[in-house]
Amino acid sequence: EEPPDLNLKTKNERLMNGNLYKIRAVCRGDVMSSGTVDEEGGGGDDNQVVGASEGVKVSREYYVLDDLSGDIIRAPPDMLVKKTKITHAWALSIHKFQGSEADTIVYGLSGSNYESWKHVYTAVTRGRKNVVIVGRYQDLEKAVKKKPIRRQTALTEKVRKLMGVVAKKREEAK
């Protein structure tokens, strides 16, 4: 619940597909109308209400969104849908949730031969209070004991080559 006297300041915030938000609250707040009429229904300035007399305070619904990394964003539902194609997430992969935390994490073991200790570690370190592991004990044991498959990329070679070029240019500059 937000305080009723909260002074909302408007700022364009870039909301993108793929961002993860938890809706903390649905609130109402007063904003000043721009006094313009928008043909497309989106408003030239997403921060102002259109279609009312200029300078009139208009009550507007907004979501209080938590990006699970410390930032709180307040956005009108219509703008959020228009800009992000928002969808409800019943579950997220550990890769999508990496870097985030929640009070309770439910980790479903896949039993896949590709699951390693890194997957288990990433999943269980996301939970602040509770971690529930769903699956067979044998699959958990297999994943914890399995070393991750070494990725085959050319990154090491490219970095070495680039560092050689940089070192050569430094020598030439002396």
C-alpha positions in Angstrom: 0.0 0.0 0.0 1.4 3.4 -1.0 0.8 6.5 1.1 -2.2 8.6 -0.2 0.0 11.8 -0.3 2.7 10.2 -2.5 3.8 12.8 -5.0 4.3 11.0 -8.3 6.9 12.4 -10.6 6.7 11.3 -14.2 9.6 10.0 -16.2 9.8 8.0 -19.4 11.2 4.6 -18.4 12.1 2.1 -21.1 10.0 -1.1 -20.6 10.9 -4.0 -22.8 9.7 -7.4 -23.7 11.6 -10.0 -21.6 11.8 -7.8 -18.5 10.6 -9.5 -15.3 8.4 -7.6 -12.9 6.4 -8.6 -9.9 3.2 -6.5 -9.5 3.4 -5.3 -5.9 0.2 -3.2 -5.9 -2.5 -1.7 -8.1 -2.9 2.0 -7.0 -4.6 5.2 -8.0 -2.8 8.5 -8.2 -3.5 12.0 -9.4 -1.7 13.4 -12.5 -2.1 16.6 -14.5 -3.9 16.4 -17.8 -2.1 17.6 -20.9 -5.5 18.8 -22.4 -4.8 17.1 -25.8 -6.8 14.5 -27.6 -4.9 11.5 -28.8 -6.1 9.8 -32.0 -4.3 6.5 -31.2 -5.2 6.3 -27.5 -1.6 6.2 -26.4 -0.8 9.8 -25.7 2.2 11.7 -27.1 3.6 11.8 -23.6 2.9 8.6 -21.8 3.2 10.4 -18.5 0.1 12.6 -18.9 -3.5 12.0 -19.2 -5.1 13.1 -22.4 -8.7 14.1 -23.2 -9.4 16.3 -20.2 -8.9 20.1 -19.9 -5.3 21.1 -19.6 -4.0 21.3 -16.0 -6.9 19.4 -14.5 -5.9 16.7 -11.9 -7.2 13.4 -13.1 -7.2 10.2 -11.0 -5.3 7.4 -12.8 -4.7 3.7 -12.1 -1.2 2.5 -12.1 0.8 -0.7 -11.2 3.6 -0.6 -8.8 6.2 -3.0 -10.4 9.2 -4.5 -8.7 12.0 -5.7 -11.1 13.3 -7.9 -8.3 16.7 -6.2 -8.4 15.8 -3.1 -6.3 14.0 -0.8 -8.8 10.4 0.1 -8.4 8.5 1.4 -11.4 5.0 2.7 -11.6 3.2 2.3 -14.9 -0.4 2.7 -16.2 -1.8 -0.7 -17.2 -2.6 0.4 -20.7 0.9 1.7 -21.4 2.5 -1.4 -19.9 0.5 -3.6 -22.2 1.1 -1.4 -25.2 4.9 -1.1 -24.7 5.8 -4.6 -23.4 3.2 -7.1 -24.5 3.1 -8.2 -20.8 2.2 -11.8 -20.0 1.7 -13.6 -16.8 4.5 -16.0 -15.8 3.5 -19.1 -13.9 7.0 -20.3 -13.9 10.4 -19.1 -15.1 13.5 -21.1 -16.1 16.5 -20.7 -13.9 18.3 -19.0 -16.8 15.5 -16.3 -17.0 15.5 -15.9 -13.2 19.3 -15.7 -12.8 20.4 -12.7 -10.7 16.9 -12.5 -9.1 15.6 -13.8 -5.8 12.3 -14.7 -4.3 11.2 -15.9 -0.8 10.3 -19.3 -2.1 11.7 -21.2 -5.1 10.3 -24.4 -6.5 12.9 -26.1 -8.6 11.7 -28.9 -10.8 14.4 -31.4 -11.7 14.3 -32.3 -15.4 16.2 -35.6 -15.2 18.0 -34.5 -18.3 21.6 -35.5 -19.0 22.4 -31.9 -19.5 21.5 -30.8 -16.0 24.7 -30.2 -13.9 25.6 -28.9 -10.4 25.6 -25.4 -11.9 21.9 -25.6 -12.6 21.1 -26.9 -9.1 23.3 -24.2 -7.5 21.7 -21.5 -9.6 18.2 -22.7 -8.7 18.7 -23.2 -4.9 20.6 -19.9 -4.4 17.6 -17.9 -5.7 15.5 -18.7 -2.6 15.7 -16.3 0.3 13.7 -18.4 2.8 12.5 -21.7 1.2 13.6 -23.9 -1.7 11.4 -26.8 -2.7 13.1 -29.4 -5.0 10.6 -31.5 -7.0 11.9 -34.7 -8.7 13.6 -37.9 -8.0 16.5 -38.1 -5.5 18.6 -40.0 -8.1 18.2 -37.1 -10.6 19.3 -34.6 -8.0 22.3 -36.7 -7.2 23.2 -37.2 -10.8 23.0 -33.5 -11.5 25.1 -32.5 -8.5 27.8 -35.0 -9.4 27.9 -34.1 -13.1 30.5 -31.7 -14.3 29.2 -29.2 -16.8 29.9 -29.8 -20.5 32.7 -27.5 -21.6 31.4 -25.0 -24.1 33.2 -25.1 -27.4 33.6 -21.5 -28.5 36.2 -19.6 -30.3 36.1 -16.8 -27.7 39.5 -17.7 -26.1 41.2 -17.7 -29.5 39.6 -14.4 -30.5 40.6 -12.7 -27.2 44.2 -13.9 -27.5 44.4 -12.6 -31.1 42.9 -9.3 -30.1 45.3 -8.9 -27.1 48.2 -9.6 -29.5 47.0 -6.9 -31.8 46.7 -4.4 -28.9 50.2 -5.3 -27.6 51.7 -4.9 -31.1 50.1 -1.4 -31.4 51.4 -0.4 -28.0 54.9 -1.4 -29.0 54.6 0.6 -32.3 53.3 3.6 -30.3 56.5 3.7 -28.1 
